[in-house]
Every structure is written in structure tokens, then in C-alpha cells.
């Protein structure tokens, strides 16, 4: 008996996994074709008194196959677009055919569907200029007509369930905007809300969902869909972005297509199958056919695309290639299509910025569809994966500073070099004000561009300063690469000389700085963290603040590391007295510098070095270092 129970449990796990892996993502061929040998529902016209408009108004009502007045049904209110009326869905989408076919396959719950005229005015015909302001306003007025006149009429004349959990609203285009506005604005009336290609009448997301916690509790399903070639997709995308940031469960469904019934019929097919059933919110991000182009794509490039669950779709044209791969965390084989394009979808990718490479017949290349970044010791492709905690480096309506590029000649390296410099908002206006300075260093395989581009330093500082969480400051992003000097004590000394003899004087000469130690900080990631440890510890008369991100002296290179500890031990009193802050930050155990850092901190503890330690989940990557800067900058110059 125990053996049978075990077999049953295994079977259930396998079948459950199979179902999870076989999510239907779009309507199959024939979904909208009349099937003569199945039961059919019925469409009727109703007329109801509208006190809102002051006239009698019409709507269509679909009752399902096997409709009986002795049963009670949930209701879907299905709205048309700006150029239509109550018959637009009937003429262009034939929802009764789609639903009949779904009923025959037992894919939808029995429901009544009401197709109203969403233009709530006495002459509600779609004639003349449908964009006239009076007619547009009538679409907003329909909210009162719907809530106060139509719904009460339907609930009086039809055997329907009256609880909000048994009432849904959805629509296309202008009706999609109405559905989102009315549904999300009346969560005491609707638990199921869908917008197909929602139009510009859609309210801003912070107005639509002013209380995300309430929406999470009351919504059974929120569906937002659009065609990828629809010029109105930005309205759906901004709503999705807000919902994603605020962790409100929803489907964001992008499919091939424009602003037409091909998209809307598929939207109805997909949406209706969720209604009035238990919903697994964890599976909602998996439904989209297409993703959104990555923000790191070059202009107009559709791929790579990021799906709602952070999987990435790649599509590369290489008709003569024998093998194409993408190296993003691991290598993925692309599959060649008949048109010469190669396609693949990755696993879910973690938050933030990642380098990646395109490999064609074994040769690593930058993806021509992506912006390139100097990293991994060469120009490489990069992709930005959105995540809910990324608000601190989001582009917002706050005063913005500038990132400037300064060329200078270095007698230390006998070459022309450059640094990038962030100036806070108002720098060129408040010409008498002087600023503290943070000097910040990149890691190995990168250069001065790292913090300016991959690191999003300007946006992080803009948002911190605007929120009064950090003091206005200059940030100098310099090049830590010292040519052919290698990785040894001599290379660290050359960098120290470059910093002290050239960069700091250049900055103090050309920009309005507060040129003393209490107004100067030095920080860096990985290799830049080692440079910070070396130059910073030796020059606490220049820097009162040090930040070390994902770094630590190498335990397996005692010839390099031991002299550093000896210097610290011999100068302990000076270091502890001069430094206001030694801030050491790490990623998680997957960070390749984790063990080195822990061993270094153990030595610091033995020597009684004063430091503050911070840890942020993640590897040896930019998402960790952005967060390090975000948490380090507010501690400075206090």
C-alpha cells in the first residue's frame, strides 16, 4: 500500500510538472471558426433605462450553451473601441464563436457576456468625428452608466452572481482603457480586469493602482496585452512596469501584431480561460509570447527581448553560420530557422546589468543589436534586466546632474588619459559653492567608462541627492589601468602616484572642490577595491572615507598581501584616527572575492582595524556594485 502511495505521489509530481511546462500561450488555428457539431450559445439585444444618460440604451448579451434560468452565472462585461459600438466585437471578433469552441473543450467556466455601448451619450452612434472631445468624454461617463444602470439591469433580468468575485471587465483599445480605469478604480465591483491594446485614455499607473496592497488583496486577475507592432504599446508597458515594481501579480502579454482584431481575439481567447477559476499567480509571468526589447538594445532593435519572468529571447541573423550560441551566465545553443535567423530563449536571468557574448562558429563577438560596453577586457554586449529593487537608479523627474569627460596629460604614465566626472544638479548655477569629491575606481577588464555607464553613477547620485539622502558631491571616475605595469606592488604604487600627483591636482584645479581629507573619499570595486586599500590606507591624510567593494587582499599571494598588512599594523593608530569610515561591502558567497575579503577582515579584526561591513546578495557583478554605491554615498561627508 505504501508503495502504491509513493507511485501515486510521483505520478502527481510528474503530471503537475508537465502541466506547468505546457502552458498554452496563444490561440491555435481554428479557434475562431464555427464548429457545427458542438453546442452554441445565444446572442440577444437588450434595452435598458439609463438615468446617467437620460435615454434608453442598447447592449448585446451572450448566454452560454446550455443556459438555464435556474442556474446562476458570473458575468464578463466586454467593451469596444473608440470607433465602435455594442456590435463591434460581434462584427470583428465573433466572441460567441471563440467562447462556444472553448466551452466545447471545457476550457472556460459558463458565463454571461455583456457587450455594451461604451459611448454614454444620447446619440451614441460611431458616426462623424469619433475623436470629438464630447464623444471622448462620453467614454468616461460610461463608468456611471455601467455601475448605476447597466449592471443593476443585468442583475435584475438575468440569473447572475452578484459578488465582485463573479464580475469581470475587459475591452479593446479605448475599451481596454475603460476596463483598466473602471475595473481598477472599483475593486469593490470587479475582481477580474483585462485590457487589450489599451488606448491613451488609460490613466497613469500610479492613479490606476494608487494602493498596490489593496489591489493585491482584491484582484483575482489583472491582464494587460498588446501587439508588439502596436503604436499604443507604451501605455500597456508603463502600466506593466509600475505593477512589476510594486509586485502586483498580473499577466503582461505581448504577441506579434498590431492594433487589430487578430490581437484582440487572441486576447479574449487567453483571458477568458482564467476567469472565475483559481489562479496560480506564480505562473502569470510565463504566459507572454514575446518580451519587451531590452533597454540596452540599439535604437529600433527588437531583440534581445526580456520576457516578464526575466527569460531572454535572442534572434540573430547568421544564414551561413554552422553554430550560434549566446554566452549569458552559461552558453545557450540557438536553433536555426528557415529564414536564416537563429533563435533561443534563456533561463530566467538575475537582476541588473550583465555582459554577454554572441558566439558564431566559436568566435566571440558583440551582438550588433545591443549597445556595447568595455568589460571583460574588450568591448562586449550588455543587457539590463529590470527588477523591483532598481528604483534607486531609475530615471526620474528629479534635478539631474551631468557626466563630463576630461582629458589630461599624465607625467606619471607619459600619456594622455581621461576621467569622467559627475557634477550634481545646480553645479553651473551655484558658482560660489564648493563640493566634496568621491574618487571611484572600476574593476579589472574595465576602465573609466564602467561607473559612468554600467554603474549608472549619475542616476544613483541624482536620486540620492534629490531625496536628501546624500550630500551634493563631485564623483571622479578615473582609469585605474596602468599600462604594462602588471599586477604587483609596483603597479599599485604607479596608480598611487597617478592619483596623488596628477588626478587630484587636476580635479582641484579645474573644478570647485573642497580640497581637504574630510571632503575627499576613495572607493573601488574588485581591482579598484585593492587600489583603494593600497592608496587609501597609505594616504589617510588625503582621504577620510574609503569604500572597498567585492575585494580583499589575496590569501594565495603573500608576497603582495603581507606587506599591506605589515603597513597597516605599523600605522594602525594613524589609520584608525584619520579614517572616519572604512566601509567594506561584499556580494554573497558566489562573489569570487568573498573568501579573500573574509580572510582580510579576520586579519583586520586581529589588528583592531575599525571598519563597517555590508553584504548584498549577488555575485561579482554590477547589480551588487550599484547597490554598494547607493549605500556608501549617503555615509559620506557627514
N, C-alpha and C positions, 0 to 999 in steps of 0.2 A: 504493500500500500504506500509506504514511504517512497519507494522507487517511482510509483506512478505519479505521486505529488511532485517529485523532482522533475520528471519528464514534462509534466504539465506546466510547471514554472518556467522551464527552459523554452517550451513552445511559445508561451505568452511573451517572453522576452524577445524571442526572435520575431514573432509576428508584430509586436509593438515596434520593434526597430525597423522592420520592413515598411510599416505604415509611415513611420516618421521620415523614411528615406524616399518615399514615393508620393510626396506632396504634389497634387495636381496644380500646376502653375498657370495654365491658360486653357481656354475652351478648345475642345477638339473639333476637327472638321465635322460639319453637320449638326452642331449644337443648336443652330438657329433655323433648321429645316423642319418643316411639318412632318411628323411621323403619323401616318394614317391609322396604324394599328395599336394606338395607345389611347388612354382616356384623356379627354381635353377639358380644360376649364372654360369659363364663360366670361365675356366682356359685356358690361352694361353701361349705359349712361345714366347718371343721376343728376338731379337738380336740387339745390339746397338754398335756403334763405341765408343771405349774408348780411348781417347787421353792420358789419365792418364797411362794406361797400355800398349798402343800401339797395341791393338788387338781388335777383336770383342768379345763381352761378351754376356752372356745369362741371362735372368731373366724370372720369371713367372709373369703373370698378371691376377688377378681375377677381373672380371667385375660383378656387382650385377644383381640379377633378374630384368628384365625389362630395362636392359641397353639400352640407346639411345644416339646416337652421337649428337643429338640435345640438350641434357642436359649437364650441367657441374657438375663435381663431385669433392669432396675432395679426397685426396689420403693418404693412410697409407702405409708406407714402413716397411715391416716386415722381420727382419733379423734372420738368423740361427746361430747355434753354431759352435765351433771350428772344430768339426768332420763332419760337414755337408756342403751342398751347397744349391743352389736355390730350390732344391727339398726336403730338409729335413722337412720343415713344411708340405708339401704336403703328404709325406710318413708317418710321425709320428703324425701329428696333424690334418690333414684334415681341414684346416681353412675354406675351401669353405663350408663344411657341417655345421660347427658351425655358420658361418655367414648367410647361407641360412635359417637356423632354426630361427635365431634371426630376420631376415627380415620378415619372415612369421608371427612372433609375434609382429612386429612393434617396436622392441626394439633398432634397430640401424638405423642410417642415411645411405642412399645409398652412397657407397664409392667405389673407386677403390683401390685394394690392390696389391702392387708390392712386389714380393719376389725375391730379387736379390741374387747374389753370393757375399758374403762379403769378399771373399779372393781375393783381387785385384792384381793378378799376371797372367802371360801368361798361365801357367799351373795351373788352379785354382781348379783342382780336389781334393777331400778329400782323397788322397792316401798317402801311406808311413807314415812318422812321421809327423803328423799334428801339433805337438808341435815344430817343427823345427823353429828356430828363423827367418828364411827368410819368412816362411809361416805365422808366427805370425805377423811379420811386415806388411805383405800384408793386414791384417785386419785393421791396422791403415791407410794404403794407401787408403783403400776403401773410406775414407772420401772425398778425392778429386774426386775419380771416381763417387761417389754418387752426389756430389754437381755440378760438372762440366760436367759430361757426362750423367749419368742416368736420373736425374731429368729433364734436358733440353729435352732429348729424349722423356720421358713420356709426358711432357707438349706440345710437338710438335705433337705427334701421337695420343693422347687421349684428349677428351674434359674434361679437368680438370680445377679446380680453382687454380690460381697460387699464391694467397695470403698466407702468412705464417699461417694465422688463419685456412687455409684449407689444411694444410700439417701436418701429424703425422709420428712419427717414433717409432718403438718398436722392441724388439728382445729378444731372449732367450740366456742365458749363455754368450758366447763370443759376441753374437749379442746384448745381453742386455747391456753389457759394451759399445759396439759400439753406441748403441742408446742413452745412457746417455752421452757419450763423444761427439758424433756428434750433438745430439739434443740440449743439454745444452750449447755446445760450439758455436752453430749457431742459436741463438734465433731470428735472422732476417730471418731464413728459416723455423723454426719449432715452433709451439705453443703447440703441444701435444707430450709428451715424455713418453715412458714406458720401464722399464727394468724388465724382468722376470728372476730371479735367476742370476743376473749379475755376470760375472766372474772377475778374478783378473785384467783383462785389464782395469777395471773401474778406472778412475782417482780418486785421492784423492778428497774428497768433497770440500775442500777449493779451489781446482783448477777447479772442475766441475762448482761450483757456486761461482765464485770469487766475484760477485756483487749480493748479495741476493736481493737488492731492484730492480734491473733490472729484475731478474727472477720473482719476484712477479708481476711486471707490465706486462711482456710479456707472461708468461706461462698461458695457458688455463687449462692444467692438467699435473701434474707430477705424474707418477705411478711407485711404486717400490714394487715388490712382490717376495716372495721366500717361499720354503717349509721349515718347521721347522726342518727337518732332513737333510737339505742340508748343506754339509760342507762348502759351499761358502757363507752362510748367513751373515757372518761377514762383507762382502763387502756391502751388502744391508743395514745392520744395521748401519754401520758407516755413510753412506750417509744419512739415515733417521735421525740419531742423530744430524748431522750438520744442516740439513734442519729444524728440530724441534727447535734447539737452535736459529736459525736465522729467525724463524717464516715464513718460505716459505711454503705455502699451498701445500700439497701433500697427496697421499694415500700411506701408508705403510701397505702392505697386507701380512700377514703371514698365511699360511694354512698347514694342515697336509700333509706331503710328502717329497720327496727327490728331486734329480736333474733329473727330467724326464718329459715326456710329460703329465702325469696326471696333474702336476702343471702348465705347460706352456699352455695347452689347457684351463684350468680354468682361467689363467691369460688373455688370449685373449678374452675369453667369457666376463669377467668382464670389461676389459679395453675398448673393442670396443663399449660398450654401453654408455660410456661417450662421445665418440668422436663427435665433430662438433655439439655440443648442448650447451646450457647454463649450467654452472657448479655451484652448490652451494658449495663453498669452506668450509663453516661451517660444512657440513656433511661429509667431506672427512675422518676425523679420525674415523668414525663409521663403516668403511667397513671391517676391518680385521676380519678373522675367529678366529685366535689365537693372543695372545700377545707375548711379549718378556719376558723370565724369569727375575724376579726381581734381581737386583744386590745383594740383601741381601739374596738370596737363597743359600743353601749349594751347594757344587760342584755337578754338573750334575742334580740337581733337576729342572724339567721343570716347576713346579708350586710352588707358585703362578705366574701368568703371568700378565703383565701390558699391556693393550690394548692402542693403540695410543691416545684414548680420556681419558686415566687415569682411566678407569674402571679396576677392577682386577678380574681375573678368578682364582678361587680356585678349586682344585681337591684333595680330601682326601680319602685315603683307610681306611674304617672302616666297614667291611662287617657285623659285629654283632651289630653295634650301632643302637639305635632306633631313635635318633635325633642328627643331627650335625649342628652346627652353627659357623659362623665367627663373631667375635666382632671387627669391624674395623670402628670406628666412630658411628656405630649402629650395631645391630645384624641382620645378614642375614641367612635365613634358606637355607641349602644345600639340593639338591634333590638327592636321591639315584638312581644310575644306576644299570643295570643288572649285571655288573662285580664287584659290591661291592664298587665302588668308589662313592663318594658324590661330587656334583658339584654345583657351584653358581657363578654368576657374580655380582659384587657390582655396586653401583653408581660410578660416577667419584669421585676420591679421590684427595684431595688438595695436593699441592706440598710438597716435602721433606720427612722427616722421620716420621713414625707413628708406635706406638706399636699396636699389635693386639693379640687376643687370639683365640684359637680353643676351642670350647665348644662341648664336646661329652657327650651326656646324662646329660647335665647340669654342667659337671665338666670342669673348665677352664684349658687348657693345652697349652704348647708351641707347635707350628707347627713343626714337625720333619723335614720338608723341608726347614725351614728358620733358619738363624742364630738367636741366642738368645742374649738378651741384659738385663742387670739388670735395670729394670724400673718398675714402679707401685708397688714397694716393693717386687718384685720377678723377677725371670728370665722369660722373655716374648719374644714372637716373634716380629720382627720388619720388616717393609718394606719401601724401599726407592722409592718414586715416583719422577721421573725426572721432572724438569721444566726449562723453558727457562732462568730464572734468577739464576740458580745454577752453573754458570760458575766459580764463585769465590771459590767454594770448589771442583771443578773438578780436577781430577788427570791429571797433565800436564807435559810437558817436561821442567821442571824448576829444579834448585837445590833443593834437598829435605833434610829436617832435619830429626830428629829421635824422637820417643817417647820411653822413658826409664821408667822402673819401679824400684822404690827404696823402700826397706823395712827398717823400723826403729823401735826402741822400744820407746814407749811414757811413760814417768813417770807420765804424767797427767792422762792418762787412764789406766796405768799399764798393757799395752798390746802391742803386735806387730801390727803395722799398715803399710800402704804403701801409696805412692803417685805416680802418673805418671808425667813425666817431658818432655816437648818438648825442644829439643836443635835445634837451627837453622842450616842450611847448613853451613859447614865450622867450626863448633864448635871444632872438634877434630883436625883440621888443623891449625887454627889460635890460637895456645895455649897461646898466651900472651894477647889475647883480653878478656875483661870482659863485662858482659852483664847486662842490666836491667832485672827485673823479674816481670811478671804478675802472681799473685796467683788467680786462678779461681775456683769457687765453683759450685757444682751441686745443683739440687733441691731435694725436698722430694721424697722418694721412689727410689732414685738413689744413686750412690756412685762415687768414684773417676774415674770409668770407663766411666762415662757419657760423659764428654767433650772429652775424648780420642777416643771414638768410635762413639756414636750418634752425638756428636758435631763436628766431623771432624776438630778439632783444628789444627792438623798438616798441613792439606791441605790448610786451610784458611790462616795460617801464611806463609806457603811456597809461596803461590801465592802473598800475600801482599808484602812480603819481596823481592821476585823476581821482582815485579813491582815497587819496591822502594816506596811503599805506606806506609810501616810501618818499624820501626827500627828493626833490628835483636834483639830478646829478648828470654829469657827463659820463659816458661809457666809451672807453677806448678799446677797440677790438683789433689787436695787433697780430702780426705774423710771428709765430714762435719758431718757425723753421730757420735753422742757422746754416743752410747750405750743406757742405760736405763734412761738417764737424762731427757727425755721428751721434751716438747715444752714450755719453760718458761725462765725467766731471768737467772736462774742457768745454763741451757743448753747453752745459749749464752755465758755466762762467761767461762764455761768449754772450749767451742770452742775457745774463745779468748785466753785463756791460752795455748791451744794446738798450736795455730798459732804462738803466740809470743815466747813461751818458748821452743818449740820443732821444729816445721816445719821450720820456718825462719832460726834458727841457723843451722839446719841440711842441708838446701839448701846452705847457705853461706859457710858452712864448706866443702862441697863436690863438689861444682860447682863454676865456675868462675863468680861471681856476682859483681855488683856494689852495695854495701850494705848500701845504704842510701835512705832516703824517696823520693828524687826526681827521683830515679831509681827503685821505687817499686810501684806496683799497685795492687789493690784488687778488684775483681768483682765476681758476682754470680747471678744465676737465681733463682727465686721463693724463696724457703727456703734459698738458698745460697745468695740471694739478701738481706734478712733480716740479715743474718750473716755478710754480707758486711756492712750494715748500722750500726749494733751494734759495731763490732770490728773496722771498718774503721773510723767511727766518733770519737771513743774514742782514736784512735791512729794515729792521723794525723801527729805525729812526725815520724811515720813509713811508712805511705803511703801518697803520694801526689796526687794519682789518684784513684778514686772509680767509679765502674760501677755497677749499680743496674738494673737487667733485670727482667721484669714481677714480680714486687714485691712492697711492701709497708706495713707499719705497719697497723695491723688490727684495723679497726674502732670499731669493736664489742668486742675487748679485751682491754679495757682501763687500766686494771691492768698491762698489758705487755707494751702497747704502750705509755701511758702517761709519764712514767719515761724516755723513749727515747727522747720525745720532750722536757722534762724538762732539760735533759742533754745538748741537742743541744742549747736550749735557754741560758743556763748558760755559755756555752762555744762558743758562736757564733763568737766572734772575732777570737779566735784561729782557729776554723774550717775554716772560710772563708779565713783567711790569709794563712793557711798552704796548703789547697787543691788547686791544680792547675786545677783540673777538678772533678766535681761530675756529672756523666753522668747517667741519668735515662731514661730507654727505656721501652716501652710497646708494646704489641700487640694491636689489635683492641678491640672494646667493648666486643667481645666474649672471650677475655682473662679473666679468673676468677679473676685475680688480678687487673683488670682495675680500679674498683671503689676504692679499697683500695689505689692504687697508686695516683689517682686523689685527694683523700681526704688528703693524706700525702703531696702532692705537694702544696695544698692550705695552709696547716699549714707552709710549708717551705716559701711560699710567705709572710705569715704574719710575720714570724720571719726574713725574708730577707736572707734566705739561698741562696747562689749562686749555681745554677745548670744549666745543659743543658738537655733539654728534646727531646727525639726522639720517633717516633711511626712507627711501621711496621705492615702492615695488617696481621692478623692471630690470632690464639688462644694461649693457654698456652702450646706451643709445640716447638719442636726443630727447625723447619724451622724459627721461629721468633728468637730464641736464637742464632742460627748460624749467622743470619743476624746482630744481636746485636754485636757479637764478631767482625764480619767483619767491622763494622762501628766504633767500640770502639778502636780496636787495633791501627789504624793509628793516633789516637789522643794522644797516649802515648809517654812520654819521649821526648817531644819536647822542 
